[in-house]
Amino acid sequence: MRRSNAQTLGEVLQEYIKTLKLQGKLDEVKIHDHWNELLGLTIANATKEVRLHNNVLFVYMKSSVIRSELNMMRTSIAKALNERMGKEIITEIIIR
């Protein structure tokens, strides 16, 4: 016998994630992975921390030279990360 309120496993997991308010943290982990893929090994190694808070991506760098270069590319990096995520998550990038 088939239940009328049957849900797929994906739907149940999405509902569970929404209930526990985990989507923000999941997005942050994905952005960190995309940051490393997009900018390469050298910049990934020079990155101390990547955090997402209220749609602002905070990136902490070890190198002032790399930080200066990335500051000039913030808009294009945000656009590329949003495209990889498939939705508009990052509105601003602050590099420190």
C-alpha positions as CSV (number, residue, x, y, z in Angstrom):
1,M,0.0,0.0,0.0
2,R,1.3,3.4,-1.0
3,R,1.0,6.4,1.3
4,S,-0.4,9.6,0.0
5,N,2.1,11.8,1.8
6,A,5.2,10.0,0.6
7,Q,8.3,12.2,0.1
8,T,11.6,11.5,-1.6
9,L,14.7,11.2,0.5
10,G,16.0,14.5,-0.9
11,E,12.8,16.3,0.1
12,V,13.1,14.9,3.6
13,L,16.7,16.0,3.9
14,Q,16.0,19.5,2.6
15,E,13.2,19.9,5.1
16,Y,15.5,18.6,7.9
17,I,18.2,21.1,6.9
18,K,15.7,23.9,6.8
19,T,14.3,22.9,10.2
20,L,17.7,22.9,11.9
21,K,18.8,26.1,10.0
22,L,21.9,24.4,8.7
23,Q,21.8,25.9,5.1
24,G,24.0,28.8,6.0
25,K,26.8,26.6,7.3
26,L,26.5,24.2,4.3
27,D,26.8,27.2,2.0
28,E,29.8,28.4,3.9
29,V,31.6,25.0,3.5
30,K,30.7,25.0,-0.2
31,I,32.0,28.5,-0.7
32,H,35.3,27.6,1.0
33,D,35.7,24.7,-1.4
34,H,34.9,26.8,-4.4
35,W,37.3,29.5,-3.1
36,N,40.2,27.0,-3.2
37,E,39.2,25.6,-6.6
38,L,38.7,29.0,-8.2
39,L,41.8,30.8,-6.9
40,G,44.2,27.9,-6.9
41,L,46.7,26.3,-4.6
42,T,48.9,29.4,-3.9
43,I,46.1,31.6,-2.8
44,A,44.4,28.7,-0.9
45,N,47.6,28.3,1.1
46,A,47.8,32.0,1.8
47,T,44.2,32.0,3.1
48,K,43.8,31.8,6.8
49,E,40.0,31.8,7.0
50,V,36.9,32.2,4.9
51,R,33.7,33.1,6.7
52,L,30.2,34.0,5.5
53,H,28.1,36.3,7.6
54,N,24.9,38.1,6.4
55,N,25.9,37.5,2.7
56,V,29.3,39.1,3.3
57,L,32.3,36.9,2.7
58,F,35.1,37.7,5.1
59,V,38.5,36.4,3.9
60,Y,41.6,36.5,6.1
61,M,44.9,36.3,4.3
62,K,48.5,35.6,5.5
63,S,50.1,37.8,2.8
64,S,49.5,41.5,2.4
65,V,50.6,41.3,-1.2
66,I,48.0,38.7,-2.1
67,R,45.4,40.6,-0.1
68,S,46.1,43.7,-2.1
69,E,45.8,41.9,-5.4
70,L,42.5,40.2,-4.3
71,N,41.0,43.5,-3.2
72,M,41.1,44.7,-6.8
73,M,39.4,41.5,-8.0
74,R,36.6,41.3,-5.3
75,T,33.7,41.9,-7.7
76,S,34.7,39.3,-10.2
77,I,35.5,36.8,-7.5
78,A,32.1,37.3,-5.9
79,K,30.4,36.9,-9.3
80,A,32.3,33.7,-10.0
81,L,31.6,32.2,-6.6
82,N,27.9,33.0,-6.9
83,E,27.8,31.4,-10.3
84,R,29.4,28.2,-8.9
85,M,26.9,28.2,-6.0
86,G,24.0,28.6,-8.5
87,K,22.5,31.4,-6.5
88,E,23.2,34.9,-5.2
89,I,24.8,34.4,-1.8
90,I,27.7,36.8,-1.7
91,T,26.9,40.5,-1.9
92,E,30.3,41.8,-0.8
93,I,33.8,40.4,-0.1
94,I,35.9,41.9,2.7
95,I,39.5,40.8,2.6
96,R,41.7,41.3,5.7
